[in-house]
Amino acid sequence: MTWADGDPVGLDLYYDPIADQHVGSGPIGIIAPAWYFAPQQPQVAQAGWRTTALLNGVLGDGPIIGLDDPARATMLLQLAGEFADPATKQRIWTEAEEHIQPTWDRDSGEFTLGFGLDEAHPRGQWNARTMAGWVCTQGAWSNIFNQPNLTKFAEPTVEGVDFPRVALSVAKWDGSALHLAAHPQNTAVEGNTTTVRITNVASTDGWVMIQSDGETVVLSGEDDYLNVELLVDNRVVVIQRLESPG
C-alpha cells in the first residue's frame, strides 16, 4: 500500500465480478476496514488511518473538519483510538464534543452520544464504534489479538453482577489480589449492597475482603466459589487469600 505525491490511497471496499461493479472505490475503501486490518495488516491499516486523518484535517494545524457528519466522525474517532498519539487523540475529541452530543442520563445510568440527530434512541453502532475509540489507547486493539492475555481464563473471575443496577468500574486481578468497585446505576441504588460470586479459586478457605476504610471482612465459600457482598459506592475493595488461612 503506497502513497503517491502525498495523495491518499484508494481501495475497493468490495468488487462484484458478476455486475462488474467496484463498490466503495476511493479513500473510503481503505478507511472503512482499517480497524479490522489493524491486528493482521498494520501497514494497510496505517494507510487507512493516515488517509482519514489527512481528509479530516488532523495532520494539519487548522480545525478538524467533517465532525458534523456522524458517519464520518464515527470513523475518525474510532480509528484515532488505535492509531493516534495521546495529544492528537485529545485534540480530535475536544473538537468533536460539540458535534457528538455526549449525554448522561442519571436515572438510567446510561451514557450515550446523540450526534446532534435529535432522535429518541441513540444510534447503537455509531455509539459502540465511537466509544471503542474512546477507551482504546494507541495499539491496544491490535494487542488484544497479537499479545492476548490468556492467563485470565484461569484467574479469579467475578460472576453474577446485578447489571444494570450495578456495574463494576474496577475489576482487576493483579496476580495476588482482586480489586473491585461497584458503581450504582443511579442515586436510588447508591449505598445499597449487592452480592457477586468469585469463581476460579483453587480453594474457598482463607479469603478476606479489605474495605475502602481498611476494615477486613472474612469471606464465606460455597461449593467452588466465594460469596461477596459489596457496598455500591464506587469505592475500591481488595479481595485476597491469606498466606496462612486460619
C-alpha positions as a Markdown table, in Angstrom:
| # | Residue | x | y | z |
|---|---|---|---|---|
| 1 | Met | 0.0 | 0.0 | 0.0 |
| 2 | Thr | 1.7 | 3.2 | -1.1 |
| 3 | Trp | 1.1 | 6.9 | -1.2 |
| 4 | Ala | 1.8 | 8.9 | -4.4 |
| 5 | Asp | 2.7 | 12.6 | -4.2 |
| 6 | Gly | 1.1 | 12.9 | -0.8 |
| 7 | Asp | -2.4 | 11.8 | -2.0 |
| 8 | Pro | -4.3 | 9.2 | -0.1 |
| 9 | Val | -4.6 | 5.7 | -1.5 |
| 10 | Gly | -7.8 | 4.3 | -2.8 |
| 11 | Leu | -9.1 | 0.8 | -2.5 |
| 12 | Asp | -12.3 | -1.0 | -3.4 |
| 13 | Leu | -14.5 | -1.9 | -0.4 |
| 14 | Tyr | -15.5 | -4.8 | -2.5 |
| 15 | Tyr | -15.9 | -5.9 | -6.1 |
| 16 | Asp | -18.8 | -7.7 | -7.7 |
| 17 | Pro | -17.4 | -9.6 | -10.7 |
| 18 | Ile | -20.9 | -10.6 | -11.9 |
| 19 | Ala | -22.1 | -7.0 | -12.2 |
| 20 | Asp | -18.6 | -5.7 | -12.8 |
| 21 | Gln | -19.1 | -3.1 | -10.1 |
| 22 | His | -16.5 | -1.6 | -7.9 |
| 23 | Val | -18.1 | -0.6 | -4.6 |
| 24 | Gly | -16.5 | 2.0 | -2.3 |
| 25 | Ser | -13.8 | 2.8 | -4.7 |
| 26 | Gly | -11.6 | 5.6 | -3.4 |
| 27 | Pro | -10.4 | 6.6 | 0.0 |
| 28 | Ile | -13.4 | 5.1 | 1.9 |
| 29 | Gly | -12.3 | 1.6 | 0.6 |
| 30 | Ile | -9.1 | 1.9 | 2.7 |
| 31 | Ile | -10.6 | 3.8 | 5.6 |
| 32 | Ala | -13.6 | 1.7 | 6.4 |
| 33 | Pro | -11.8 | -1.6 | 7.0 |
| 34 | Ala | -8.7 | -0.1 | 8.7 |
| 35 | Trp | -10.0 | -1.1 | 12.2 |
| 36 | Tyr | -10.2 | -4.8 | 11.1 |
| 37 | Phe | -6.9 | -4.7 | 9.2 |
| 38 | Ala | -5.0 | -3.3 | 12.3 |
| 39 | Pro | -4.2 | -6.6 | 14.0 |
| 40 | Gln | -3.2 | -8.5 | 10.9 |
| 41 | Gln | -2.2 | -6.0 | 8.2 |
| 42 | Pro | -0.8 | -3.0 | 10.2 |
| 43 | Gln | 0.6 | -1.3 | 7.1 |
| 44 | Val | -2.7 | -1.3 | 5.3 |
| 45 | Ala | -4.4 | -0.1 | 8.5 |
| 46 | Gln | -1.9 | 2.7 | 8.9 |
| 47 | Ala | -2.7 | 3.8 | 5.4 |
| 48 | Gly | -6.4 | 3.9 | 6.2 |
| 49 | Trp | -5.7 | 5.9 | 9.3 |
| 50 | Arg | -3.4 | 8.4 | 7.5 |
| 51 | Thr | -6.0 | 8.8 | 4.8 |
| 52 | Thr | -8.8 | 9.7 | 7.1 |
| 53 | Ala | -6.5 | 11.9 | 9.2 |
| 54 | Leu | -5.5 | 13.8 | 6.1 |
| 55 | Leu | -9.0 | 14.1 | 4.7 |
| 56 | Asn | -10.3 | 15.4 | 8.0 |
| 57 | Gly | -7.5 | 17.9 | 8.6 |
| 58 | Val | -5.9 | 16.1 | 11.5 |
| 59 | Leu | -2.5 | 16.2 | 10.0 |
| 60 | Gly | -2.5 | 20.0 | 9.7 |
| 61 | Asp | -2.7 | 22.9 | 12.1 |
| 62 | Gly | -6.1 | 24.1 | 11.2 |
| 63 | Pro | -9.5 | 22.9 | 12.5 |
| 64 | Ile | -10.6 | 19.3 | 12.1 |
| 65 | Ile | -13.4 | 19.0 | 9.5 |
| 66 | Gly | -16.2 | 16.5 | 9.0 |
| 67 | Leu | -17.1 | 16.2 | 12.6 |
| 68 | Asp | -20.6 | 17.4 | 11.9 |
| 69 | Asp | -21.2 | 14.3 | 9.8 |
| 70 | Pro | -22.0 | 11.5 | 12.2 |
| 71 | Ala | -20.8 | 8.7 | 10.0 |
| 72 | Arg | -17.5 | 10.5 | 9.2 |
| 73 | Ala | -17.0 | 11.5 | 12.8 |
| 74 | Thr | -17.5 | 7.9 | 14.0 |
| 75 | Met | -14.9 | 6.5 | 11.6 |
| 76 | Leu | -12.4 | 9.2 | 12.7 |
| 77 | Leu | -13.0 | 8.8 | 16.4 |
| 78 | Gln | -12.8 | 5.0 | 16.3 |
| 79 | Leu | -9.6 | 4.9 | 14.4 |
| 80 | Ala | -8.0 | 7.6 | 16.5 |
| 81 | Gly | -8.2 | 5.3 | 19.5 |
| 82 | Glu | -5.9 | 2.7 | 17.9 |
| 83 | Phe | -3.6 | 4.9 | 15.8 |
| 84 | Ala | -3.4 | 8.5 | 17.2 |
| 85 | Asp | -0.8 | 9.6 | 19.7 |
| 86 | Pro | -2.4 | 10.8 | 23.0 |
| 87 | Ala | -2.1 | 14.5 | 22.2 |
| 88 | Thr | -3.7 | 14.1 | 18.7 |
| 89 | Lys | -6.5 | 11.9 | 20.1 |
| 90 | Gln | -7.3 | 14.6 | 22.8 |
| 91 | Arg | -7.3 | 17.3 | 20.1 |
| 92 | Ile | -9.8 | 15.3 | 18.0 |
| 93 | Trp | -12.1 | 14.5 | 20.9 |
| 94 | Thr | -12.0 | 18.1 | 22.2 |
| 95 | Glu | -13.2 | 19.4 | 18.8 |
| 96 | Ala | -15.7 | 16.6 | 18.4 |
| 97 | Glu | -17.5 | 17.1 | 21.7 |
| 98 | Glu | -19.9 | 19.8 | 20.4 |
| 99 | His | -20.9 | 17.6 | 17.5 |
| 100 | Ile | -21.3 | 14.2 | 19.0 |
| 101 | Gln | -23.6 | 15.4 | 21.9 |
| 102 | Pro | -22.4 | 13.4 | 24.9 |
| 103 | Thr | -25.4 | 12.8 | 27.3 |
| 104 | Trp | -25.5 | 11.1 | 30.7 |
| 105 | Asp | -29.0 | 10.0 | 31.7 |
| 106 | Arg | -28.6 | 10.0 | 35.5 |
| 107 | Asp | -31.8 | 7.9 | 36.1 |
| 108 | Ser | -31.0 | 5.1 | 33.7 |
| 109 | Gly | -27.2 | 5.3 | 34.3 |
| 110 | Glu | -26.6 | 5.4 | 30.6 |
| 111 | Phe | -24.0 | 7.5 | 28.8 |
| 112 | Thr | -24.7 | 7.9 | 25.1 |
| 113 | Leu | -23.8 | 10.0 | 22.1 |
| 114 | Gly | -26.7 | 11.7 | 20.2 |
| 115 | Phe | -24.6 | 13.1 | 17.3 |
| 116 | Gly | -27.0 | 16.0 | 17.1 |
| 117 | Leu | -29.7 | 13.9 | 15.4 |
| 118 | Asp | -32.4 | 14.7 | 18.0 |
| 119 | Glu | -33.6 | 11.0 | 17.9 |
| 120 | Ala | -35.5 | 9.1 | 20.6 |
| 121 | His | -32.9 | 6.4 | 20.7 |
| 122 | Pro | -29.1 | 6.8 | 20.2 |
| 123 | Arg | -27.5 | 5.1 | 17.2 |
| 124 | Gly | -26.2 | 1.8 | 18.6 |
| 125 | Gln | -23.4 | 1.1 | 16.0 |
| 126 | Trp | -22.2 | 4.6 | 16.0 |
| 127 | Asn | -22.1 | 4.7 | 19.8 |
| 128 | Ala | -20.3 | 1.4 | 20.0 |
| 129 | Arg | -17.7 | 2.2 | 17.5 |
| 130 | Thr | -17.1 | 5.7 | 18.8 |
| 131 | Met | -16.7 | 4.5 | 22.4 |
| 132 | Ala | -14.4 | 1.8 | 21.2 |
| 133 | Gly | -12.1 | 4.6 | 20.0 |
| 134 | Trp | -12.5 | 6.4 | 23.3 |
| 135 | Val | -11.5 | 3.5 | 25.6 |
| 136 | Cys | -8.8 | 2.3 | 23.2 |
| 137 | Thr | -5.2 | 3.5 | 23.7 |
| 138 | Gln | -2.7 | 3.5 | 20.9 |
| 139 | Gly | -2.1 | -0.1 | 19.7 |
| 140 | Ala | -4.4 | -1.6 | 22.3 |
| 141 | Trp | -6.9 | -3.1 | 19.8 |
| 142 | Ser | -4.1 | -4.9 | 17.9 |
| 143 | Asn | -2.6 | -6.2 | 21.1 |
| 144 | Ile | -5.8 | -8.0 | 22.1 |
| 145 | Phe | -5.1 | -10.3 | 19.2 |
| 146 | Asn | -1.3 | -10.3 | 18.9 |
| 147 | Gln | -0.5 | -10.2 | 22.7 |
| 148 | Pro | -3.6 | -11.9 | 24.2 |
| 149 | Asn | -3.9 | -12.3 | 27.9 |
| 150 | Leu | -4.8 | -16.0 | 28.1 |
| 151 | Thr | -4.0 | -16.4 | 31.8 |
| 152 | Lys | -7.2 | -14.5 | 32.7 |
| 153 | Phe | -9.2 | -17.6 | 32.0 |
| 154 | Ala | -7.7 | -19.4 | 34.9 |
| 155 | Glu | -7.7 | -16.4 | 37.3 |
| 156 | Pro | -10.4 | -15.4 | 39.8 |
| 157 | Thr | -13.5 | -14.2 | 37.9 |
| 158 | Val | -16.5 | -12.1 | 39.0 |
| 159 | Glu | -19.9 | -13.5 | 38.1 |
| 160 | Gly | -23.5 | -12.6 | 38.9 |
| 161 | Val | -23.2 | -8.8 | 38.7 |
| 162 | Asp | -26.7 | -7.2 | 39.1 |
| 163 | Phe | -26.3 | -5.2 | 35.9 |
| 164 | Pro | -27.6 | -2.6 | 35.0 |
| 165 | Arg | -28.4 | -1.7 | 38.6 |
| 166 | Val | -24.8 | -2.3 | 39.4 |
| 167 | Ala | -21.7 | -2.0 | 37.2 |
| 168 | Leu | -18.1 | -2.7 | 38.0 |
| 169 | Ser | -16.0 | 0.4 | 37.4 |
| 170 | Val | -12.9 | -1.6 | 38.6 |
| 171 | Ala | -12.4 | -5.3 | 38.2 |
| 172 | Lys | -8.7 | -6.3 | 38.1 |
| 173 | Trp | -6.7 | -9.2 | 39.3 |
| 174 | Asp | -3.1 | -8.1 | 39.9 |
| 175 | Gly | -1.7 | -11.6 | 40.4 |
| 176 | Ser | -2.4 | -11.9 | 44.2 |
| 177 | Ala | -5.5 | -9.8 | 44.8 |
| 178 | Leu | -8.8 | -8.9 | 43.1 |
| 179 | His | -9.7 | -5.1 | 43.1 |
| 180 | Leu | -13.4 | -4.4 | 42.7 |
| 181 | Ala | -15.6 | -1.3 | 42.8 |
| 182 | Ala | -19.4 | -1.5 | 42.5 |
| 183 | His | -20.8 | 1.6 | 40.6 |
| 184 | Pro | -24.5 | 2.4 | 41.1 |
| 185 | Gln | -26.9 | 2.9 | 38.2 |
| 186 | Asn | -28.4 | 5.9 | 39.9 |
| 187 | Thr | -28.8 | 7.6 | 43.3 |
| 188 | Ala | -31.6 | 5.2 | 44.2 |
| 189 | Val | -29.1 | 2.3 | 44.1 |
| 190 | Glu | -26.1 | 4.2 | 45.7 |
| 191 | Gly | -25.3 | 2.9 | 49.1 |
| 192 | Asn | -27.1 | -0.3 | 48.8 |
| 193 | Thr | -25.4 | -3.7 | 48.9 |
| 194 | Thr | -25.1 | -6.3 | 46.1 |
| 195 | Thr | -23.8 | -9.8 | 46.1 |
| 196 | Val | -21.4 | -11.3 | 43.5 |
| 197 | Arg | -19.6 | -14.6 | 43.1 |
| 198 | Ile | -15.9 | -15.1 | 42.7 |
| 199 | Thr | -15.1 | -18.3 | 40.7 |
| 200 | Asn | -11.9 | -19.8 | 39.5 |
| 201 | Val | -10.5 | -20.1 | 43.0 |
| 202 | Ala | -8.4 | -23.2 | 44.0 |
| 203 | Ser | -9.8 | -23.1 | 47.5 |
| 204 | Thr | -12.6 | -21.1 | 49.2 |
| 205 | Asp | -10.7 | -21.1 | 52.5 |
| 206 | Gly | -8.8 | -18.1 | 53.9 |
| 207 | Trp | -10.2 | -15.3 | 51.7 |
| 208 | Val | -10.8 | -11.8 | 53.1 |
| 209 | Met | -12.1 | -8.5 | 51.7 |
| 210 | Ile | -10.4 | -5.3 | 52.7 |
| 211 | Gln | -12.9 | -2.5 | 52.6 |
| 212 | Ser | -12.1 | 1.0 | 51.5 |
| 213 | Asp | -12.0 | 2.2 | 55.1 |
| 214 | Gly | -9.4 | -0.6 | 56.0 |
| 215 | Glu | -11.8 | -2.9 | 57.7 |
| 216 | Thr | -11.2 | -6.6 | 57.0 |
| 217 | Val | -14.2 | -8.9 | 56.3 |
| 218 | Val | -13.8 | -12.7 | 56.2 |
| 219 | Leu | -15.5 | -14.2 | 53.1 |
| 220 | Ser | -17.5 | -17.4 | 53.0 |
| 221 | Gly | -17.3 | -20.1 | 50.4 |
| 222 | Glu | -20.0 | -22.2 | 48.8 |
| 223 | Asp | -19.1 | -25.2 | 46.6 |
| 224 | Asp | -16.3 | -23.8 | 44.5 |
| 225 | Tyr | -16.9 | -20.1 | 44.7 |
| 226 | Leu | -16.9 | -17.2 | 47.1 |
| 227 | Asn | -19.9 | -15.1 | 48.1 |
| 228 | Val | -19.0 | -11.4 | 48.3 |
| 229 | Glu | -21.3 | -8.7 | 49.5 |
| 230 | Leu | -20.3 | -5.3 | 48.1 |
| 231 | Leu | -21.3 | -1.8 | 49.1 |
| 232 | Val | -22.5 | 0.0 | 46.0 |
| 233 | Asp | -20.5 | 3.2 | 46.5 |
| 234 | Asn | -17.9 | 3.0 | 43.7 |
| 235 | Arg | -15.1 | 2.6 | 46.2 |
| 236 | Val | -12.4 | 0.0 | 45.6 |
| 237 | Val | -12.2 | -3.1 | 47.8 |
| 238 | Val | -9.4 | -5.6 | 47.8 |
| 239 | Ile | -10.1 | -9.4 | 47.9 |
| 240 | Gln | -7.2 | -11.7 | 48.6 |
| 241 | Arg | -6.4 | -15.1 | 50.2 |
| 242 | Leu | -4.3 | -15.1 | 53.4 |
| 243 | Glu | -1.0 | -16.8 | 53.0 |
| 244 | Ser | -1.7 | -19.0 | 56.1 |
| 245 | Pro | -5.5 | -19.4 | 56.2 |
| 246 | Gly | -6.8 | -19.7 | 59.8 |
